[in-house]
């Protein structure tokens, strides 16, 4: 969902389904919804609201970058452990040099070099 779509939803007070928004998007939505509510209640001026919106959008960009980075890291570690478990299982069933090499490659992500 784009920031403009989130902003329009927040302005009208429409609550999107939780599954439609990731964590940074939900934070942006609730921040903007609160800003719009404060403006409508005349607790803040339009200028204060614009400043708050700019701040919220900058924070959203940072949060989105962090969210993407952490999500990629979690996926990398999940794949890493899956490879380790598969290699360990193969070695347990058939303790061969090939399976030991595959296990070491899964754990350290390097191939064994054979010295002649």
Buried (B, 14 or more C-beta within 10 A) or exposed (E): EEBEEBBEBBBEEEEBEEEEBBEBBBBBBBBBBEBBBBBEEEEBEEEEBEEBBEEBBEBBEEBBEEBEEEEEEEEEEEEEEEBBEEBBEBBEEEEEEEBBBBBBBBEEEEEEEEEE
